[in-house]
Amino acid sequence: MKIYNRHRDLTKRRELRRSMTRYEVIFWQAARRRQLGYKCKRQFGIGAYVVDFCFPRQKLIVEIDGDYHLHQKEYDHVRNQYCKLLGYRVLRFRNSDMEYRLENVVK
């Protein structure tokens, strides 16, 4: 069974790429085209979930969280646990981190 970038979620992933938040765009500008030394994929499907950014070879997920994540902590926890079971590390950053500490986030 395919769990990465399932075809049935293609439209959802495309829409998420088109409607990235300002802070996701800021991170993407820093991470795209292997600027960090690693291949980064945005709006990457893992099972039933779509993560903001994924560095597949490094098994690293980066999430940029807006205020709405304050109201979906249980969902985020379940998604993080699923990804961790597959061997991924999940790093979460707040929008304010992107605005004021981008250099630290990129490191």
C-alpha positions in Angstrom: 0.0 0.0 0.0 1.4 3.4 -1.0 1.7 5.9 1.9 3.7 8.7 0.3 2.0 11.3 -1.9 -1.1 9.2 -2.5 -2.8 10.0 -5.8 -6.2 10.6 -4.1 -4.6 13.5 -2.1 -3.0 15.1 -5.1 -5.6 17.9 -5.4 -5.3 18.7 -1.7 -1.5 18.9 -1.9 -1.7 21.2 -5.0 -4.2 23.5 -3.3 -2.0 23.6 -0.2 1.0 24.6 -2.3 -1.0 27.3 -4.0 -2.3 28.7 -0.7 0.9 28.6 1.4 1.0 31.1 4.3 3.4 33.9 4.2 5.6 32.1 6.8 5.6 28.9 4.8 6.7 30.9 1.7 9.5 32.4 3.8 10.8 28.9 4.8 10.3 27.5 1.3 12.4 30.3 -0.1 15.2 29.3 2.3 14.9 25.5 1.7 14.1 25.1 -2.0 16.6 23.9 -4.6 18.8 22.3 -1.9 19.9 25.6 -0.5 20.2 23.9 2.9 22.2 21.1 1.4 19.3 18.7 1.3 16.3 18.0 -0.9 13.1 19.5 0.6 9.6 18.8 -0.5 6.7 21.0 0.4 3.2 19.8 1.2 4.3 16.2 1.2 1.8 13.4 1.8 2.5 10.8 4.4 -0.4 8.4 4.9 -3.6 10.4 5.4 -1.6 13.5 6.4 0.1 16.3 4.5 3.1 17.9 6.2 4.3 21.4 5.4 7.9 20.4 4.6 9.7 17.1 4.4 13.4 16.2 4.0 12.8 12.6 3.0 16.4 11.2 3.2 16.9 12.9 6.5 13.5 11.7 7.8 12.8 15.2 9.0 9.5 17.0 8.9 9.2 20.8 9.4 5.9 22.3 10.4 5.2 26.0 10.4 2.3 26.5 12.9 -0.1 29.4 12.8 -2.5 30.3 15.6 -5.0 27.7 14.3 -2.7 24.9 15.7 -3.6 26.1 19.2 -7.1 24.6 18.5 -6.0 21.3 17.0 -3.4 20.0 19.4 -4.9 16.5 19.6 -4.9 16.2 15.8 -1.3 17.4 15.6 -0.2 15.0 18.4 -1.8 12.0 16.5 -0.2 13.1 13.2 3.2 13.5 14.9 3.0 10.1 16.5 2.1 8.5 13.2 5.1 10.2 11.5 7.4 9.2 14.4 6.3 5.6 14.0 7.6 5.8 10.4 11.0 7.1 11.7 10.5 10.8 11.1 11.6 13.6 13.5 9.1 16.5 13.6 10.2 20.0 14.2 7.5 22.6 14.8 8.0 26.3 14.5 5.6 29.1 15.2 5.0 31.9 12.7 6.8 34.3 15.1 9.9 32.1 14.8 9.8 32.6 11.0 9.4 36.3 11.4 12.0 37.0 14.0 14.3 34.0 14.2 14.5 32.7 10.6 18.3 32.3 10.8 17.9 30.1 13.8 15.1 28.1 12.3 17.2 27.4 9.1 20.1 26.3 11.3 
